[in-house]
Amino acid sequence: MPIFRNAVITIGTFDGVHTGHQQIIAQLKREADAINGETVIITFHPHPRKVVAHKEVFILNTLEEKTELLRQRGIDHLVVVPFDESFAQQTATEYIEHFLWQKLHPHTVIIGYDHRFGKNRQGDYHLLEDYGKQLGFIVKEIPEHVLNDITVSSTKIREALLNSDVATANNYLGYDYFFEGLVVEGNKLGRTLGYPTANLQVGHAEKLVPGNGVYAVIAVAGQSSYKGMMNIGVRPTVDGKKRVIEVNIFDFNHDIYGSNLRVYIKYYLRGEVKFNGLDELKNQLALDRMSALKVL
């Protein structure tokens, strides 16, 4: 573990790195600037709830995405702690002495008044404050309204995405929701309709995929970005059973099988509909393309 210069530390999952989190990042940077220190975010992987509560967790960002977003927001260091049973079993005092103090030597720790840590969540803000006085680090509080913003935002973003409400999700995120997938072989039906699609297989099983429907998107292949439209759903017109993600990239004719495609979801266009045959579907796709180009 490197030695940080006047480390100003906060701890959290930071899933989404959304507008609520961005307020903590701003506080972290202000504190660090005031003492010529470095900003350090400690996060855990996998999600602690998965280990402690054995619950399936759907995430807004993979670890790689979260790292990228925090780097863009100017964080000096991200410390990713492997969260397993033995880490979860540490007492609160072990957590402070052996992990926080010995490994990170904080100058300042910024946490929420409701932050809990250690086995059975025994540790709290006051315990950390007591240790800070003994060991020589400062403990500062994240305001309650910021913590409420984070809780509300995370819940609203997940709900909005599952209900295809991209406008609300992107508003709370402060950026366009995105995911990446491997381009795999499909049944090539789109090609025969004049709308070839890249079939995406999302690499991370826990990454939250928005609700079914047709979306206007920006697709990034290699170093270039393109306008496009995406369908998420079971394709009822062709009697599909399996949920698929298909992206029609406008004015694009490269072979990208086996490569990665990143998709930024800009607007929701319509729900998934069963059409009376392929001609009707083809006509609708022409309208969808026009709608997508209009909003993009």
ZADO-1210 file (C-alpha; in nm, 4 decimals, padded with zeros to 6 digits):
<atoms>
<atom x="00.0000" y="00.0000" z="00.0000" code="MET" pos="1"/>
<atom x="00.1542" y="00.3343" z="-00.1005" code="PRO" pos="2"/>
<atom x="00.1994" y="00.6105" z="00.1554" code="ILE" pos="3"/>
<atom x="-00.0395" y="00.8931" z="00.0748" code="PHE" pos="4"/>
<atom x="00.0380" y="01.2609" z="00.1407" code="ARG" pos="5"/>
<atom x="-00.2087" y="01.4014" z="00.3959" code="ASN" pos="6"/>
<atom x="-00.4711" y="01.1498" z="00.2910" code="ALA" pos="7"/>
<atom x="-00.8290" y="01.2769" z="00.2988" code="VAL" pos="8"/>
<atom x="-01.0326" y="00.9584" z="00.2925" code="ILE" pos="9"/>
<atom x="-01.3933" y="00.8605" z="00.2431" code="THR" pos="10"/>
<atom x="-01.5430" y="00.5135" z="00.2325" code="ILE" pos="11"/>
<atom x="-01.8352" y="00.3813" z="00.0300" code="GLY" pos="12"/>
<atom x="-01.9615" y="00.1758" z="-00.2608" code="THR" pos="13"/>
<atom x="-01.9995" y="00.4817" z="-00.4880" code="PHE" pos="14"/>
<atom x="-02.2177" y="00.2800" z="-00.7249" code="ASP" pos="15"/>
<atom x="-02.3284" y="00.5095" z="-01.0035" code="GLY" pos="16"/>
<atom x="-02.0873" y="00.7930" z="-00.9101" code="VAL" pos="17"/>
<atom x="-02.4051" y="01.0019" z="-00.9414" code="HIS" pos="18"/>
<atom x="-02.4870" y="01.3617" z="-00.8449" code="THR" pos="19"/>
<atom x="-02.5191" y="01.2698" z="-00.4744" code="GLY" pos="20"/>
<atom x="-02.1731" y="01.1102" z="-00.4742" code="HIS" pos="21"/>
<atom x="-02.0368" y="01.4090" z="-00.6622" code="GLN" pos="22"/>
<atom x="-02.1208" y="01.6291" z="-00.3608" code="GLN" pos="23"/>
<atom x="-01.9006" y="01.4063" z="-00.1399" code="ILE" pos="24"/>
<atom x="-01.6231" y="01.4180" z="-00.3996" code="ILE" pos="25"/>
<atom x="-01.6433" y="01.8000" z="-00.3951" code="ALA" pos="26"/>
<atom x="-01.6182" y="01.8002" z="-00.0128" code="GLN" pos="27"/>
<atom x="-01.3233" y="01.5581" z="-00.0288" code="LEU" pos="28"/>
<atom x="-01.1402" y="01.7801" z="-00.2778" code="LYS" pos="29"/>
<atom x="-01.2040" y="02.0972" z="-00.0759" code="ARG" pos="30"/>
<atom x="-01.0598" y="01.9352" z="00.2387" code="GLU" pos="31"/>
<atom x="-00.7569" y="01.7998" z="00.0504" code="ALA" pos="32"/>
<atom x="-00.6856" y="02.1329" z="-00.1198" code="ASP" pos="33"/>
<atom x="-00.6916" y="02.3110" z="00.2174" code="ALA" pos="34"/>
<atom x="-00.4087" y="02.0917" z="00.3561" code="ILE" pos="35"/>
<atom x="-00.2200" y="02.0155" z="00.0325" code="ASN" pos="36"/>
<atom x="-00.3390" y="01.6564" z="00.0661" code="GLY" pos="37"/>
<atom x="-00.4507" y="01.3749" z="-00.1612" code="GLU" pos="38"/>
<atom x="-00.8052" y="01.2474" z="-00.2095" code="THR" pos="39"/>
<atom x="-00.8562" y="00.8770" z="-00.1398" code="VAL" pos="40"/>
<atom x="-01.1773" y="00.6822" z="-00.1912" code="ILE" pos="41"/>
<atom x="-01.2002" y="00.3374" z="-00.0356" code="ILE" pos="42"/>
<atom x="-01.4483" y="00.1040" z="-00.1965" code="THR" pos="43"/>
<atom x="-01.5200" y="-00.2664" z="-00.1649" code="PHE" pos="44"/>
<atom x="-01.5452" y="-00.5400" z="-00.4237" code="HIS" pos="45"/>
<atom x="-01.7649" y="-00.7365" z="-00.4515" code="PRO" pos="46"/>
<atom x="-02.0556" y="-00.5385" z="-00.3037" code="HIS" pos="47"/>
<atom x="-02.0630" y="-00.6004" z="00.0764" code="PRO" pos="48"/>
<atom x="-02.4362" y="-00.6842" z="00.0642" code="ARG" pos="49"/>
<atom x="-02.3565" y="-00.9797" z="-00.1588" code="LYS" pos="50"/>
<atom x="-02.1141" y="-01.1231" z="00.0983" code="VAL" pos="51"/>
<atom x="-02.2928" y="-01.0285" z="00.4212" code="VAL" pos="52"/>
<atom x="-02.6588" y="-01.0707" z="00.3194" code="ALA" pos="53"/>
<atom x="-02.6007" y="-01.3195" z="00.0314" code="HIS" pos="54"/>
<atom x="-02.8289" y="-01.1050" z="-00.1847" code="LYS" pos="55"/>
<atom x="-02.8134" y="-01.0612" z="-00.5592" code="GLU" pos="56"/>
<atom x="-02.7065" y="-00.7040" z="-00.6256" code="VAL" pos="57"/>
<atom x="-02.7662" y="-00.5199" z="-00.9524" code="PHE" pos="58"/>
<atom x="-02.5021" y="-00.2538" z="-01.0020" code="ILE" pos="59"/>
<atom x="-02.5002" y="00.0695" z="-01.2014" code="LEU" pos="60"/>
<atom x="-02.1237" y="00.0505" z="-01.2651" code="ASN" pos="61"/>
<atom x="-01.8790" y="-00.2330" z="-01.2993" code="THR" pos="62"/>
<atom x="-01.5552" y="-00.1799" z="-01.1065" code="LEU" pos="63"/>
<atom x="-01.3808" y="-00.0696" z="-01.4288" code="GLU" pos="64"/>
<atom x="-01.6559" y="00.1829" z="-01.5051" code="GLU" pos="65"/>
<atom x="-01.6535" y="00.3182" z="-01.1500" code="LYS" pos="66"/>
<atom x="-01.2740" y="00.3599" z="-01.1671" code="THR" pos="67"/>
<atom x="-01.3054" y="00.5487" z="-01.4953" code="GLU" pos="68"/>
<atom x="-01.5801" y="00.7792" z="-01.3604" code="LEU" pos="69"/>
<atom x="-01.3854" y="00.8586" z="-01.0407" code="LEU" pos="70"/>
<atom x="-01.0714" y="00.9312" z="-01.2436" code="ARG" pos="71"/>
<atom x="-01.2722" y="01.1712" z="-01.4632" code="GLN" pos="72"/>
<atom x="-01.3866" y="01.3494" z="-01.1483" code="ARG" pos="73"/>
<atom x="-01.0287" y="01.4073" z="-01.0363" code="GLY" pos="74"/>
<atom x="-00.9892" y="01.1620" z="-00.7461" code="ILE" pos="75"/>
<atom x="-00.6191" y="01.1002" z="-00.6713" code="ASP" pos="76"/>
<atom x="-00.6460" y="00.7420" z="-00.5430" code="HIS" pos="77"/>
<atom x="-00.9052" y="00.4659" z="-00.5448" code="LEU" pos="78"/>
<atom x="-00.8363" y="00.1831" z="-00.3000" code="VAL" pos="79"/>
<atom x="-01.0343" y="-00.1304" z="-00.3876" code="VAL" pos="80"/>
<atom x="-01.0607" y="-00.3644" z="-00.0901" code="VAL" pos="81"/>
<atom x="-01.1473" y="-00.7294" z="-00.1633" code="PRO" pos="82"/>
<atom x="-01.4551" y="-00.7802" z="00.0522" code="PHE" pos="83"/>
<atom x="-01.4768" y="-01.1370" z="00.1799" code="ASP" pos="84"/>
<atom x="-01.5909" y="-01.3234" z="00.4926" code="GLU" pos="85"/>
<atom x="-01.2665" y="-01.2621" z="00.6813" code="SER" pos="86"/>
<atom x="-01.2815" y="-00.8855" z="00.6156" code="PHE" pos="87"/>
<atom x="-01.6473" y="-00.8826" z="00.7199" code="ALA" pos="88"/>
<atom x="-01.5580" y="-01.0639" z="01.0457" code="GLN" pos="89"/>
<atom x="-01.3162" y="-00.7936" z="01.1684" code="GLN" pos="90"/>
<atom x="-01.4317" y="-00.6184" z="01.4825" code="THR" pos="91"/>
<atom x="-01.4826" y="-00.2441" z="01.4607" code="ALA" pos="92"/>
<atom x="-01.1605" y="-00.1763" z="01.6540" code="THR" pos="93"/>
<atom x="-00.9590" y="-00.4144" z="01.4296" code="GLU" pos="94"/>
<atom x="-01.1042" y="-00.2373" z="01.1278" code="TYR" pos="95"/>
<atom x="-00.9850" y="00.1016" z="01.2575" code="ILE" pos="96"/>
<atom x="-00.6447" y="-00.0092" z="01.3915" code="GLU" pos="97"/>
<atom x="-00.5318" y="-00.2708" z="01.1386" code="HIS" pos="98"/>
<atom x="-00.7016" y="-00.1493" z="00.8252" code="PHE" pos="99"/>
<atom x="-00.7730" y="00.2215" z="00.8404" code="LEU" pos="100"/>
<atom x="-00.4817" y="00.3403" z="01.0523" code="TRP" pos="101"/>
<atom x="-00.1973" y="00.0982" z="00.9802" code="GLN" pos="102"/>
<atom x="-00.2569" y="00.0700" z="00.6068" code="LYS" pos="103"/>
<atom x="-00.3832" y="00.4158" z="00.5121" code="LEU" pos="104"/>
<atom x="-00.2556" y="00.6643" z="00.7739" code="HIS" pos="105"/>
<atom x="-00.5379" y="00.9143" z="00.7179" code="PRO" pos="106"/>
<atom x="-00.5058" y="01.2835" z="00.7910" code="HIS" pos="107"/>
<atom x="-00.8835" y="01.3240" z="00.7685" code="THR" pos="108"/>
<atom x="-01.1687" y="01.0729" z="00.7387" code="VAL" pos="109"/>
<atom x="-01.4974" y="01.2025" z="00.6004" code="ILE" pos="110"/>
<atom x="-01.7951" y="00.9757" z="00.6668" code="ILE" pos="111"/>
<atom x="-02.1674" y="00.9917" z="00.7217" code="GLY" pos="112"/>
<atom x="-02.3051" y="01.0188" z="01.0748" code="TYR" pos="113"/>
<atom x="-02.4861" y="00.6872" z="01.0080" code="ASP" pos="114"/>
<atom x="-02.1768" y="00.5014" z="00.8807" code="HIS" pos="115"/>
<atom x="-02.1426" y="00.1549" z="01.0352" code="ARG" pos="116"/>
<atom x="-01.8453" y="-00.0786" z="01.0111" code="PHE" pos="117"/>
<atom x="-01.6916" y="-00.3913" z="01.1607" code="GLY" pos="118"/>
<atom x="-01.8530" y="-00.7219" z="01.2508" code="LYS" pos="119"/>
<atom x="-02.2286" y="-00.6887" z="01.3115" code="ASN" pos="120"/>
<atom x="-02.1860" y="-00.3193" z="01.2219" code="ARG" pos="121"/>
<atom x="-02.0676" y="-00.2409" z="01.5762" code="GLN" pos="122"/>
<atom x="-01.8525" y="00.0589" z="01.4797" code="GLY" pos="123"/>
<atom x="-01.9991" y="00.4037" z="01.4297" code="ASP" pos="124"/>
<atom x="-01.9030" y="00.7687" z="01.3808" code="TYR" pos="125"/>
<atom x="-01.8379" y="00.8256" z="01.7532" code="HIS" pos="126"/>
<atom x="-01.6017" y="00.5292" z="01.7863" code="LEU" pos="127"/>
<atom x="-01.4052" y="00.6540" z="01.4870" code="LEU" pos="128"/>
<atom x="-01.3941" y="01.0031" z="01.6378" code="GLU" pos="129"/>
<atom x="-01.2570" y="00.8628" z="01.9692" code="ASP" pos="130"/>
<atom x="-00.9854" y="00.6723" z="01.7825" code="TYR" pos="131"/>
<atom x="-00.9056" y="00.9799" z="01.5768" code="GLY" pos="132"/>
<atom x="-00.8288" y="01.1728" z="01.8958" code="LYS" pos="133"/>
<atom x="-00.6006" y="00.8915" z="02.0200" code="GLN" pos="134"/>
<atom x="-00.4193" y="00.8216" z="01.6926" code="LEU" pos="135"/>
<atom x="-00.4126" y="01.1717" z="01.5507" code="GLY" pos="136"/>
<atom x="-00.6533" y="01.1905" z="01.2597" code="PHE" pos="137"/>
<atom x="-00.9548" y="01.4169" z="01.2069" code="ILE" pos="138"/>
<atom x="-01.3069" y="01.2836" z="01.1517" code="VAL" pos="139"/>
<atom x="-01.5531" y="01.5003" z="00.9612" code="LYS" pos="140"/>
<atom x="-01.9167" y="01.4419" z="00.8853" code="GLU" pos="141"/>
<atom x="-02.0936" y="01.4206" z="00.5509" code="ILE" pos="142"/>
<atom x="-02.4083" y="01.6333" z="00.5897" code="PRO" pos="143"/>
<atom x="-02.7344" y="01.4451" z="00.6341" code="GLU" pos="144"/>
<atom x="-02.8965" y="01.6027" z="00.3277" code="HIS" pos="145"/>
<atom x="-02.6105" y="01.4734" z="00.1089" code="VAL" pos="146"/>
<atom x="-02.6533" y="01.1199" z="00.2461" code="LEU" pos="147"/>
<atom x="-03.0272" y="01.1415" z="00.1811" code="ASN" pos="148"/>
<atom x="-02.9545" y="01.2582" z="-00.1733" code="ASP" pos="149"/>
<atom x="-02.7370" y="00.9527" z="-00.2287" code="ILE" pos="150"/>
<atom x="-02.9944" y="00.7044" z="-00.0995" code="THR" pos="151"/>
<atom x="-03.2770" y="00.8670" z="-00.2936" code="VAL" pos="152"/>
<atom x="-03.0703" y="00.8992" z="-00.6108" code="SER" pos="153"/>
<atom x="-02.9488" y="00.5368" z="-00.6148" code="SER" pos="154"/>
<atom x="-03.3008" y="00.4026" z="-00.5635" code="THR" pos="155"/>
<atom x="-03.4537" y="00.6383" z="-00.8185" code="LYS" pos="156"/>
<atom x="-03.1869" y="00.5633" z="-01.0802" code="ILE" pos="157"/>
<atom x="-03.2412" y="00.1872" z="-01.0512" code="ARG" pos="158"/>
<atom x="-03.6202" y="00.2183" z="-01.0581" code="GLU" pos="159"/>
<atom x="-03.6091" y="00.4624" z="-01.3487" code="ALA" pos="160"/>
<atom x="-03.3821" y="00.2391" z="-01.5582" code="LEU" pos="161"/>
<atom x="-03.5931" y="-00.0711" z="-01.4928" code="LEU" pos="162"/>
<atom x="-03.8996" y="00.1321" z="-01.6028" code="ASN" pos="163"/>
<atom x="-03.7185" y="00.2608" z="-01.9150" code="SER" pos="164"/>
<atom x="-03.7272" y="00.6155" z="-01.7751" code="ASP" pos="165"/>
<atom x="-03.3874" y="00.7209" z="-01.9074" code="VAL" pos="166"/>
<atom x="-03.4510" y="01.0937" z="-01.8629" code="ALA" pos="167"/>
<atom x="-03.4894" y="01.0579" z="-01.4846" code="THR" pos="168"/>
<atom x="-03.1936" y="00.8169" z="-01.4528" code="ALA" pos="169"/>
<atom x="-02.9579" y="01.0389" z="-01.6536" code="ASN" pos="170"/>
<atom x="-03.0696" y="01.3454" z="-01.4585" code="ASN" pos="171"/>
<atom x="-02.9761" y="01.1813" z="-01.1255" code="TYR" pos="172"/>
<atom x="-02.6540" y="01.0343" z="-01.2655" code="LEU" pos="173"/>
<atom x="-02.5333" y="01.3615" z="-01.4129" code="GLY" pos="174"/>
<atom x="-02.4251" y="01.1684" z="-01.7272" code="TYR" pos="175"/>
<atom x="-02.5794" y="00.9265" z="-01.9786" code="ASP" pos="176"/>
<atom x="-02.6190" y="00.5717" z="-01.8484" code="TYR" pos="177"/>
<atom x="-02.3980" y="00.3307" z="-02.0391" code="PHE" pos="178"/>
<atom x="-02.3003" y="-00.0316" z="-02.0628" code="PHE" pos="179"/>
<atom x="-02.0634" y="-00.2424" z="-02.2678" code="GLU" pos="180"/>
<atom x="-02.1073" y="-00.5743" z="-02.4372" code="GLY" pos="181"/>
<atom x="-01.9442" y="-00.8179" z="-02.6723" code="LEU" pos="182"/>
<atom x="-02.0865" y="-00.8183" z="-03.0250" code="VAL" pos="183"/>
<atom x="-02.2100" y="-01.1752" z="-03.0874" code="VAL" pos="184"/>
<atom x="-02.3793" y="-01.3548" z="-03.3776" code="GLU" pos="185"/>
<atom x="-02.7549" y="-01.2956" z="-03.3986" code="GLY" pos="186"/>
<atom x="-03.0104" y="-01.4417" z="-03.6381" code="ASN" pos="187"/>
<atom x="-02.9306" y="-01.1699" z="-03.8969" code="LYS" pos="188"/>
<atom x="-03.2992" y="-01.0775" z="-03.9358" code="LEU" pos="189"/>
<atom x="-03.2191" y="-00.7060" z="-03.9058" code="GLY" pos="190"/>
<atom x="-02.9946" y="-00.7314" z="-04.2107" code="ARG" pos="191"/>
<atom x="-03.2759" y="-00.8689" z="-04.4280" code="THR" pos="192"/>
<atom x="-03.4997" y="-00.5810" z="-04.3115" code="LEU" pos="193"/>
<atom x="-03.2342" y="-00.3243" z="-04.4017" code="GLY" pos="194"/>
<atom x="-03.1465" y="-00.2547" z="-04.0363" code="TYR" pos="195"/>
<atom x="-02.8445" y="-00.4694" z="-03.9473" code="PRO" pos="196"/>
<atom x="-02.7917" y="-00.4899" z="-03.5736" code="THR" pos="197"/>
<atom x="-02.5045" y="-00.5641" z="-03.3406" code="ALA" pos="198"/>
<atom x="-02.6258" y="-00.8181" z="-03.0849" code="ASN" pos="199"/>
<atom x="-02.4751" y="-00.7365" z="-02.7484" code="LEU" pos="200"/>
<atom x="-02.3877" y="-00.9775" z="-02.4740" code="GLN" pos="201"/>
<atom x="-02.3326" y="-00.7700" z="-02.1587" code="VAL" pos="202"/>
<atom x="-02.0140" y="-00.8960" z="-01.9987" code="GLY" pos="203"/>
<atom x="-02.1059" y="-00.8432" z="-01.6339" code="HIS" pos="204"/>
<atom x="-02.3963" y="-01.0499" z="-01.5003" code="ALA" pos="205"/>
<atom x="-02.4765" y="-00.7943" z="-01.2260" code="GLU" pos="206"/>
<atom x="-02.4805" y="-00.4869" z="-01.4504" code="LYS" pos="207"/>
<atom x="-02.8276" y="-00.3363" z="-01.4542" code="LEU" pos="208"/>
<atom x="-02.9846" y="-00.3503" z="-01.8022" code="VAL" pos="209"/>
<atom x="-03.2723" y="-00.1034" z="-01.8569" code="PRO" pos="210"/>
<atom x="-03.6316" y="-00.2133" z="-01.9169" code="GLY" pos="211"/>
<atom x="-03.7526" y="-00.3364" z="-02.2546" code="ASN" pos="212"/>
<atom x="-03.8098" y="-00.0878" z="-02.5329" code="GLY" pos="213"/>
<atom x="-03.6492" y="00.1085" z="-02.8143" code="VAL" pos="214"/>
<atom x="-03.3907" y="00.3745" z="-02.7322" code="TYR" pos="215"/>
<atom x="-03.1893" y="00.6414" z="-02.9130" code="ALA" pos="216"/>
<atom x="-02.8227" y="00.5786" z="-02.8349" code="VAL" pos="217"/>
<atom x="-02.4652" y="00.6777" z="-02.9054" code="ILE" pos="218"/>
<atom x="-02.2547" y="00.3690" z="-02.9784" code="ALA" pos="219"/>
<atom x="-01.8787" y="00.3762" z="-02.9320" code="VAL" pos="220"/>
<atom x="-01.6753" y="00.1294" z="-03.1385" code="ALA" pos="221"/>
<atom x="-01.2992" y="00.1628" z="-03.1003" code="GLY" pos="222"/>
<atom x="-01.2190" y="00.5358" z="-03.0942" code="GLN" pos="223"/>
<atom x="-01.5264" y="00.6445" z="-03.2911" code="SER" pos="224"/>
<atom x="-01.8828" y="00.7201" z="-03.1838" code="SER" pos="225"/>
<atom x="-02.1972" y="00.6819" z="-03.3928" code="TYR" pos="226"/>
<atom x="-02.5661" y="00.7606" z="-03.3641" code="LYS" pos="227"/>
<atom x="-02.7960" y="00.4634" z="-03.3439" code="GLY" pos="228"/>
<atom x="-03.1031" y="00.2985" z="-03.1965" code="MET" pos="229"/>
<atom x="-03.1250" y="00.0021" z="-02.9651" code="MET" pos="230"/>
<atom x="-03.3929" y="-00.2518" z="-02.8896" code="ASN" pos="231"/>
<atom x="-03.4007" y="-00.4375" z="-02.5592" code="ILE" pos="232"/>
<atom x="-03.6599" y="-00.7130" z="-02.5437" code="GLY" pos="233"/>
<atom x="-03.7883" y="-01.0465" z="-02.6691" code="VAL" pos="234"/>
<atom x="-03.8809" y="-00.9364" z="-03.0257" code="ARG" pos="235"/>
<atom x="-04.2473" y="-01.0509" z="-03.0132" code="PRO" pos="236"/>
<atom x="-04.3017" y="-01.0008" z="-03.3903" code="THR" pos="237"/>
<atom x="-04.0534" y="-01.2783" z="-03.4721" code="VAL" pos="238"/>
<atom x="-04.1779" y="-01.4934" z="-03.1836" code="ASP" pos="239"/>
<atom x="-03.8672" y="-01.4347" z="-02.9780" code="GLY" pos="240"/>
<atom x="-03.8455" y="-01.5972" z="-02.6369" code="LYS" pos="241"/>
<atom x="-03.5019" y="-01.4849" z="-02.5274" code="LYS" pos="242"/>
<atom x="-03.4304" y="-01.1284" z="-02.4154" code="ARG" pos="243"/>
<atom x="-03.1794" y="-00.9663" z="-02.6482" code="VAL" pos="244"/>
<atom x="-03.0017" y="-00.6323" z="-02.6831" code="ILE" pos="245"/>
<atom x="-02.9695" y="-00.5219" z="-03.0468" code="GLU" pos="246"/>
<atom x="-02.8069" y="-00.1995" z="-03.1645" code="VAL" pos="247"/>
<atom x="-02.8602" y="-00.0601" z="-03.5127" code="ASN" pos="248"/>
<atom x="-02.5673" y="00.1758" z="-03.5734" code="ILE" pos="249"/>
<atom x="-02.6519" y="00.4394" z="-03.8344" code="PHE" pos="250"/>
<atom x="-02.4299" y="00.4765" z="-04.1427" code="ASP" pos="251"/>
<atom x="-02.1971" y="00.2001" z="-04.0278" code="PHE" pos="252"/>
<atom x="-02.0914" y="-00.1077" z="-04.2207" code="ASN" pos="253"/>
<atom x="-01.7866" y="-00.2488" z="-04.0430" code="HIS" pos="254"/>
<atom x="-01.7611" y="-00.6063" z="-03.9197" code="ASP" pos="255"/>
<atom x="-01.7354" y="-00.5785" z="-03.5411" code="ILE" pos="256"/>
<atom x="-01.8129" y="-00.9366" z="-03.4357" code="TYR" pos="257"/>
<atom x="-01.6075" y="-01.0317" z="-03.1325" code="GLY" pos="258"/>
<atom x="-01.5280" y="-00.6725" z="-03.0384" code="SER" pos="259"/>
<atom x="-01.6594" y="-00.4609" z="-02.7544" code="ASN" pos="260"/>
<atom x="-01.9250" y="-00.1962" z="-02.8045" code="LEU" pos="261"/>
<atom x="-02.0122" y="00.0719" z="-02.5505" code="ARG" pos="262"/>
<atom x="-02.3636" y="00.2155" z="-02.5646" code="VAL" pos="263"/>
<atom x="-02.4697" y="00.5485" z="-02.4095" code="TYR" pos="264"/>
<atom x="-02.8464" y="00.5571" z="-02.3660" code="ILE" pos="265"/>
<atom x="-02.9778" y="00.9009" z="-02.4565" code="LYS" pos="266"/>
<atom x="-03.3565" y="00.8762" z="-02.4989" code="TYR" pos="267"/>
<atom x="-03.6423" y="00.6298" z="-02.4692" code="TYR" pos="268"/>
<atom x="-03.8407" y="00.6164" z="-02.7942" code="LEU" pos="269"/>
<atom x="-04.1171" y="00.3588" z="-02.7422" code="ARG" pos="270"/>
<atom x="-04.2151" y="00.0322" z="-02.5789" code="GLY" pos="271"/>
<atom x="-04.1806" y="-00.3093" z="-02.7385" code="GLU" pos="272"/>
<atom x="-04.4743" y="-00.3872" z="-02.9684" code="VAL" pos="273"/>
<atom x="-04.5893" y="-00.6979" z="-03.1557" code="LYS" pos="274"/>
<atom x="-04.6470" y="-00.6056" z="-03.5221" code="PHE" pos="275"/>
<atom x="-04.8568" y="-00.7888" z="-03.7810" code="ASN" pos="276"/>
<atom x="-04.5676" y="-00.9197" z="-03.9844" code="GLY" pos="277"/>
<atom x="-04.2258" y="-00.8030" z="-04.0948" code="LEU" pos="278"/>
<atom x="-04.3469" y="-00.5276" z="-04.3316" code="ASP" pos="279"/>
<atom x="-04.5171" y="-00.3459" z="-04.0474" code="GLU" pos="280"/>
<atom x="-04.2050" y="-00.3909" z="-03.8346" code="LEU" pos="281"/>
<atom x="-03.9878" y="-00.2536" z="-04.1163" code="LYS" pos="282"/>
<atom x="-04.2098" y="00.0558" z="-04.1488" code="ASN" pos="283"/>
<atom x="-04.1877" y="00.1138" z="-03.7740" code="GLN" pos="284"/>
<atom x="-03.8067" y="00.0815" z="-03.7819" code="LEU" pos="285"/>
<atom x="-03.7956" y="00.3599" z="-04.0436" code="ALA" pos="286"/>
<atom x="-04.0025" y="00.5786" z="-03.8093" code="LEU" pos="287"/>
<atom x="-03.7804" y="00.4841" z="-03.5131" code="ASP" pos="288"/>
<atom x="-03.4719" y="00.5837" z="-03.7076" code="ARG" pos="289"/>
<atom x="-03.6255" y="00.9223" z="-03.7865" code="MET" pos="290"/>
<atom x="-03.7249" y="00.9718" z="-03.4204" code="SER" pos="291"/>
<atom x="-03.3759" y="00.8777" z="-03.3018" code="ALA" pos="292"/>
<atom x="-03.2035" y="01.1145" z="-03.5447" code="LEU" pos="293"/>
<atom x="-03.4401" y="01.3937" z="-03.4395" code="LYS" pos="294"/>
<atom x="-03.3625" y="01.3619" z="-03.0670" code="VAL" pos="295"/>
<atom x="-02.9921" y="01.2919" z="-03.1143" code="LEU" pos="296"/>
</atoms>
